[in-house]
Amino acid sequence: MEEQIENTAAQNGAGQNSGWRGSAEIWLNAAYEALLETGVDGVKIQPLAKRLNLSRTSFYWFFKDRKELLGALLDLWREKNTGNLIKQTEAYAESVSEAMLNIIDLWLMPDLFDSRLEFAVRSWSMQSDDVRAEIEKADQQRLDALAKLFIRFGQDERMADVRARAIYLVQIGYISMKANEDLSVRMARIPGYVETFCGQAPTQNELNRFYARHEFTSKK
């Protein structure tokens, strides 16, 4: 029924000028907020139009149908979460512990890695085989990138794989549990996490640089 309504609206309204229609970014942002708030079932054109105070037909100036909008949400997730994770594994670091702190940046900086979006897409995958396949592909890409980081610093492939899984599965656990850890508590644990994940404790200078970019002042 939703698709039938969409097609009729597209035919009747796509060529009409009804004033301001928003933009592709505005519609996508509304879809993003709906996905986070209510899950994929809440990402529907009429409720989004109501949220934006726009006509339903305005949507069709920017997206062919709901399926294309959902595809754009997945593109956003891929670019932000998988793309930025891979970039962080390749970021400059003088030691494996500094490289690990680059990875931990992801979990503390929503602009780099959107944990809420990650949770929403993983929840969506429970309703869609196609999205589940995208999750599996992303998981492997991320694990491969993390393993390459460890190999770059001299770890053999077997242990690189184990260490990659350790850090990644811990963080996915944080996301799945919606863990709301006080920043000071998490920061206090980070030196131990780094040593656990890569077998080398961070130096104080490495920690100082890490804390500085997160505007955090250690009590030590």
KEBA-32437 format. One record per residue (C-alpha): residue in three letters; x, y, z. Coordinates in steps of 0.1 Angstrom, whole numbers, padded with zeros to 4 digits, always signed. Example, Ala and Ser with C-alpha at 12.3 -4.5 7.8 and 13.67 -1.06 7.14 Angstrom:
# residues 2
ALA+0123-0045+0078;SER+0137-0011+0071;
This chain:
# residues 220
MET+0000+0000+0000;GLU+0028+0024+0009;GLU+0045+0018-0025;GLN+0012+0024-0043;ILE+0006+0057-0026;GLU+0042+0067-0033;ASN+0039+0060-0070;THR+0006+0079-0073;ALA+0020+0109-0054;ALA+0051+0109-0076;GLN+0030+0109-0108;ASN+0006+0136-0095;GLY+0031+0159-0077;ALA+0066+0155-0090;GLY+0061+0181-0117;GLN+0042+0207-0097;ASN+0057+0238-0081;SER+0042+0240-0046;GLY+0067+0264-0031;TRP+0096+0254-0009;ARG+0103+0217-0009;GLY+0132+0214+0014;SER+0163+0196+0001;ALA+0177+0161-0001;GLU+0197+0168+0030;ILE+0167+0180+0050;TRP+0147+0149+0041;LEU+0177+0127+0048;ASN+0182+0143+0082;ALA+0146+0138+0091;ALA+0148+0102+0081;TYR+0180+0098+0102;GLU+0162+0112+0133;ALA+0132+0090+0127;LEU+0154+0059+0124;LEU+0172+0067+0157;GLU+0139+0075+0175;THR+0115+0048+0163;GLY+0135+0024+0140;VAL+0132+0018+0103;ASP+0094+0014+0105;GLY+0092+0051+0114;VAL+0110+0061+0083;LYS+0080+0067+0061;ILE+0073+0096+0037;GLN+0040+0109+0052;PRO+0053+0111+0088;LEU+0085+0127+0076;ALA+0066+0153+0056;LYS+0045+0161+0087;ARG+0077+0164+0108;LEU+0091+0188+0082;ASN+0059+0207+0076;LEU+0063+0200+0039;SER+0040+0184+0013;ARG+0043+0147+0007;THR+0049+0154-0030;SER+0080+0175-0021;PHE+0098+0143-0013;TYR+0098+0132-0049;TRP+0119+0161-0060;PHE+0148+0145-0042;PHE+0142+0107-0039;LYS+0125+0083-0062;ASP+0108+0064-0034;ARG+0112+0053+0002;LYS+0136+0025-0009;GLU+0160+0051-0023;LEU+0158+0071+0010;LEU+0166+0040+0030;GLY+0195+0034+0007;ALA+0208+0069+0014;LEU+0206+0062+0051;LEU+0228+0031+0046;ASP+0252+0051+0025;LEU+0255+0076+0054;TRP+0262+0048+0078;ARG+0288+0032+0055;GLU+0306+0065+0049;LYS+0306+0077+0085;ASN+0312+0046+0105;THR+0330+0021+0083;GLY+0348+0048+0063;ASN+0360+0067+0093;LEU+0371+0035+0111;ILE+0393+0025+0082;LYS+0407+0061+0081;GLN+0416+0059+0118;THR+0434+0026+0114;GLU+0456+0043+0087;ALA+0462+0075+0107;TYR+0498+0084+0116;ALA+0511+0069+0148;GLU+0546+0064+0161;SER+0537+0033+0182;VAL+0510+0007+0183;SER+0497+0022+0216;GLU+0493+0056+0199;ALA+0476+0039+0170;MET+0452+0023+0195;LEU+0444+0057+0209;ASN+0435+0068+0174;ILE+0410+0040+0173;ILE+0396+0049+0207;ASP+0390+0084+0193;LEU+0362+0068+0173;TRP+0342+0057+0203;LEU+0345+0092+0220;MET+0338+0114+0190;PRO+0303+0111+0174;ASP+0315+0131+0144;LEU+0338+0102+0136;PHE+0317+0073+0146;ASP+0279+0075+0152;SER+0271+0049+0178;ARG+0234+0057+0178;LEU+0233+0052+0140;GLU+0252+0019+0144;PHE+0227+0006+0169;ALA+0198+0017+0147;VAL+0212+0000+0116;ARG+0220-0032+0135;SER+0184-0032+0148;TRP+0172-0027+0113;SER+0192-0057+0101;MET+0170-0079+0122;GLN+0141-0071+0098;SER+0160-0072+0066;ASP+0183-0098+0050;ASP+0198-0072+0027;VAL+0208-0050+0056;ARG+0221-0080+0076;ALA+0243-0087+0046;GLU+0255-0051+0047;ILE+0263-0054+0084;GLU+0283-0086+0078;LYS+0303-0069+0050;ALA+0310-0039+0072;ASP+0321-0060+0101;GLN+0346-0078+0080;GLN+0359-0046+0064;ARG+0364-0031+0099;LEU+0380-0062+0113;ASP+0404-0064+0083;ALA+0414-0028+0088;LEU+0421-0033+0125;ALA+0441-0064+0118;LYS+0462-0045+0092;LEU+0470-0019+0119;PHE+0485-0045+0141;ILE+0504-0062+0113;ARG+0518-0028+0104;PHE+0534-0027+0139;GLY+0549-0062+0136;GLN+0521-0084+0149;ASP+0517-0118+0132;GLU+0485-0124+0114;ARG+0470-0148+0139;MET+0474-0124+0169;ALA+0465-0094+0147;ASP+0432-0111+0140;VAL+0426-0118+0177;ARG+0435-0083+0188;ALA+0413-0068+0161;ARG+0383-0089+0173;ALA+0390-0080+0209;ILE+0387-0043+0204;TYR+0359-0044+0179;LEU+0337-0068+0198;VAL+0341-0049+0230;GLN+0330-0017+0213;ILE+0300-0033+0196;GLY+0291-0047+0230;TYR+0292-0011+0244;ILE+0269-0001+0216;SER+0245-0030+0218;MET+0242-0026+0256;LYS+0238+0012+0252;ALA+0263+0016+0279;ASN+0262+0050+0294;GLU+0296+0053+0311;ASP+0307+0085+0328;LEU+0334+0101+0307;SER+0359+0103+0337;VAL+0353+0066+0344;ARG+0359+0056+0308;MET+0390+0078+0305;ALA+0404+0062+0336;ARG+0400+0028+0320;ILE+0415+0037+0286;PRO+0452+0031+0295;GLY+0443-0004+0306;TYR+0422-0009+0275;VAL+0451+0001+0253;GLU+0475-0022+0271;THR+0450-0051+0270;PHE+0443-0046+0233;CYS+0478-0041+0220;GLY+0501-0055+0247;GLN+0517-0021+0252;ALA+0508+0006+0277;PRO+0506+0041+0263;THR+0532+0066+0273;GLN+0523+0096+0294;ASN+0529+0119+0264;GLU+0506+0098+0242;LEU+0479+0100+0269;ASN+0484+0137+0273;ARG+0479+0142+0235;PHE+0449+0120+0236;TYR+0433+0138+0266;ALA+0440+0172+0250;ARG+0421+0164+0218;HIS+0392+0153+0239;GLU+0395+0184+0262;PHE+0398+0161+0292;THR+0419+0169+0322;SER+0433+0139+0340;LYS+0433+0141+0378;LYS+0467+0124+0380;
